[in-house]
Amino acid sequence: MKHQIDKTIQLKPEEEVLEIVHEDIVPHLPRYTLFFLWFVAPFFFLFPLFREGAVGVFIFFGLIISACFFGFRSYTKWSNTTFILTDHRVIDVERRGFFDRVVSEILYRDIDDVTYRVKGIVPTMFRYGDIRVHVSGSGADIEFHHVARPSRIHDLINDLRETARTSPPDRKEHKLKSIAKGMTMEEIEQMAAEMRRKERESAVETLYKNDDA
C-alpha cells in the first residue's frame, strides 16, 4: 500500500496510511458499458468492413483503438482519483487527465466539520454518496464524490479529528519540527539515524546498569 501511495504523494516520517478510498464503480458503469459496446460493435461488421478494402480495415481498427484508448483513459482517471486518510491528514487526489493532477490536503485539527450526502434512488440503493470536509478559516473545502458507504468514512474522519484535538501536544515533536525547518531531507534522515543510535546506546547502558545492580 505504501509503495502505491509513494507514487502519488510523499508521506511524512512516521506517517501511516489508514484508508484509501476510490469512487464507487456503480456511477461509472454506463460509461464502461458504452466503451465495451464501442469495442465489440466493429466485430459484428467485420466482414462487410473488410470487403470495403483499406477504408473498411482503417475504420475497423480505428474504432478498436479509439475504444481502448478512451476506456483506458477513463479507468486511469478513476483509479488515480483517491481520497486518502492517514493518521495526520486528509489528502484528496484528483486525476483530471494524463498530465493533470490536483492534490489537496488538510490536517485533522484544521477541519471544522464533516458532512456527507446520499441523494437519489440509485445512490441510496447502492449506498454511495458525497463527502465534504469543511476547512476552518479561509481554506477551500475538500469534496469527494461517489464514496462507497460515506457514513463510515464520515465517522472515521470525525474520530481522527477528535483524537487530534484531544491529544496533548508533544513538546519533543514540536521541537524536532522546529529544528527540521530549513533542513534538507538527507539532513533530516541523518539526524533521525543519529537519534536512533543514541537511543539504542542509552537502552544498552540502562540494561548493563540493571544487570550490575
MIBANU-154161 format. One record per residue (C-alpha): y, x, z. Coordinates in pm, whole numbers, plus 32768, in hexadecimal, padded with zeros to 4 digits. Example, Ala and Ser with C-alpha at 12.3 -4.5 7.8 and 13.67 -1.06 7.14 Angstrom:
<recs>
((7E3E 84CE 830C));
((7F96 8557 82CA));
</recs>
This chain:
<recs>
((8000 8000 8000));
((80F4 8117 8060));
((80B7 81C6 7F12));
((810A 8083 7E5B));
((824E 8058 7F21));
((82B8 81C2 7EF1));
((82D2 817E 7D7C));
((83D7 8074 7DC5));
((8495 80DC 7EFD));
((84AF 8204 7FE6));
((8423 81B4 813C));
((84D0 824C 8266));
((8417 8334 8358));
((8328 8270 8436));
((8372 812C 8378));
((8248 8046 8348));
((821A 7F39 823F));
((81AC 7DF1 82DD));
((81A8 7CFF 81B8));
((81D0 7D0B 803D));
((8224 7BB7 7FA8));
((8211 7B5C 7E36));
((8283 7A1D 7D94));
((8175 7912 7D8E));
((80BC 7911 7C42));
((80C1 7794 7C1A));
((822A 7774 7B97));
((81DB 787C 7A8F));
((809B 77D9 7A0D));
((8148 7714 78F4));
((81DF 7856 786E));
((8095 7914 787E));
((7FE4 77ED 77D9));
((80E1 77FD 76BE));
((80A3 7972 768F));
((7F2C 7935 768D));
((7F4A 7829 757F));
((803A 790C 74C2));
((7F2E 7A1B 74C7));
((7E06 7938 7471));
((7EA9 785E 7365));
((7EA7 7966 724B));
((7D2B 7983 7264));
((7D09 7816 71FE));
((7DC6 786B 70BD));
((7D22 79BB 7088));
((7C81 7979 6F37));
((7DA4 78B5 6E9D));
((7E95 79C8 6F07));
((7DBB 7AE1 6E85));
((7D98 7A2D 6D38));
((7F13 7A4F 6D13));
((7EEA 7BC7 6D01));
((7FD5 7CC0 6DA7));
((80CC 7BB3 6E11));
((7FBF 7AEC 6EC6));
((7F37 7C25 6F70));
((8099 7C80 6FDE));
((80D0 7B22 706F));
((7F7F 7B2A 7124));
((7FB4 7C79 71CE));
((8124 7C2F 7209));
((80CA 7AF9 72D3));
((7FBB 7BB5 7395));
((8097 7CDE 73EB));
((81C5 7C0B 7447));
((80F0 7B2E 752D));
((8064 7C64 75DA));
((81BE 7CFE 75FC));
((826B 7BCF 7691));
((813C 7B7D 776B));
((8133 7CDF 77F7));
((82AC 7CDA 782A));
((8298 7B94 78EA));
((8177 7C11 79C1));
((822B 7D5A 7A0D));
((8361 7C9D 7A77));
((8292 7BBE 7B5E));
((81C3 7CD6 7BF9));
((82F0 7DB8 7C38));
((83C9 7CA8 7CD1));
((8372 7CBE 7E41));
((83F0 7C5B 7F97));
((8394 7D72 808A));
((8394 7D56 8204));
((8384 7E98 82CD));
((83A8 7EC7 8443));
((8516 7F29 840A));
((85A1 7E57 82EB));
((857B 7D55 81D8));
((857C 7DDA 8074));
((85A3 7D01 7F3F));
((853B 7DA8 7DF7));
((858E 7CE0 7CBE));
((8510 7D5B 7B6E));
((85E8 7CCA 7A59));
((8567 7DA3 793D));
((84B2 7EE6 78F0));
((85E7 7FB0 7946));
((869F 7EBB 7A26));
((864D 7EA3 7B99));
((871D 7E23 7CBD));
((86C5 7E88 7E22));
((8767 7DE3 7F52));
((8717 7E26 80BD));
((8785 7DBC 8216));
((872D 7E2A 8377));
((869F 7D1F 845D));
((87BC 7D41 8554));
((88B3 7CE8 843D));
((8803 7BA2 83E5));
((88C8 7A72 8454));
((87CC 7966 83F4));
((8693 7928 8321));
((864D 77E3 826A));
((8546 776B 8175));
((8538 7646 8086));
((8417 7591 7FDE));
((8497 749B 7EDB));
((83D1 73C7 7DE5));
((8273 733A 7DC0));
((81D2 7471 7D2A));
((8261 7567 7E2B));
((81F8 747B 7F44));
((8096 745C 7EB7));
((8069 75D2 7E87));
((8132 7635 7FBB));
((8238 771E 7F2A));
((83B1 7726 7F4F));
((84E7 77FD 7F72));
((8549 78E4 8090));
((86B6 792D 80DA));
((8723 7A41 81C8));
((8887 7A0D 8241));
((8942 7B50 8287));
((8A40 7B7B 839D));
((8BA5 7BC5 8330));
((8C09 7BE7 81C5));
((8ABC 7C66 8141));
((8A0A 7BAD 802A));
((88E5 7AD0 808C));
((8787 7B22 800E));
((86C2 7A0F 7F63));
((855C 7A21 7EE6));
((84CA 7905 7E16));
((836D 786E 7DFB));
((82E3 7902 7F3C));
((8182 7894 7F97));
((817C 77F5 80F3));
((82EF 7835 8137));
((82D5 77B1 829B));
((81F5 78D7 82F8));
((82EB 79D6 8268));
((8409 791D 8311));
((835E 7936 8464));
((8303 7AA4 8430));
((8469 7B06 83DE));
((84EA 7A45 850B));
((83EF 7AF4 85ED));
((8454 7C4A 856B));
((85C2 7BED 8586));
((8594 7B82 86EF));
((84D7 7CC1 8740));
((85EA 7D98 86A6));
((86F5 7CE8 8774));
((8640 7CE8 88C2));
((85B2 7E4A 88B1));
((8681 7F3D 8982));
((8735 8049 88B9));
((8680 8197 88A5));
((877E 82A1 88FE));
((869F 83B8 8882));
((8676 830D 8731));
((87ED 82D0 871A));
((8834 843E 8764));
((8738 84B2 8660));
((87D3 83CE 8559));
((892A 845C 85AB));
((88A7 85BF 8586));
((87F5 856A 8440));
((8936 84F2 8399));
((89A2 85ED 8293));
((884F 869F 8291));
((876E 86B6 8163));
((8613 8618 8166));
((8575 8772 8174));
((8643 87D0 82A6));
((85E7 8686 8351));
((8474 86C3 830E));
((8492 8826 8398));
((853F 87A2 84D0));
((8430 8698 84FF));
((831D 879F 84D6));
((83C6 887F 85D9));
((83E0 875C 86CD));
((826F 870A 86A0));
((8214 8877 86DB));
((82DE 8880 881E));
((8240 873A 8894));
((80E2 87CB 8858));
((813B 890B 8914));
((81C7 883D 8A34));
((808B 8769 8A3F));
((7FAA 889F 8A44));
((807E 893E 8B56));
((8066 8800 8C27));
((7EEC 87F9 8BF6));
((7EC6 8960 8C70));
((7F9F 891C 8DA1));
((7EC4 87F3 8DFC));
((7D89 88C9 8DD7));
((7E1B 89DA 8EBA));
((7E73 88D5 8FBE));
</recs>
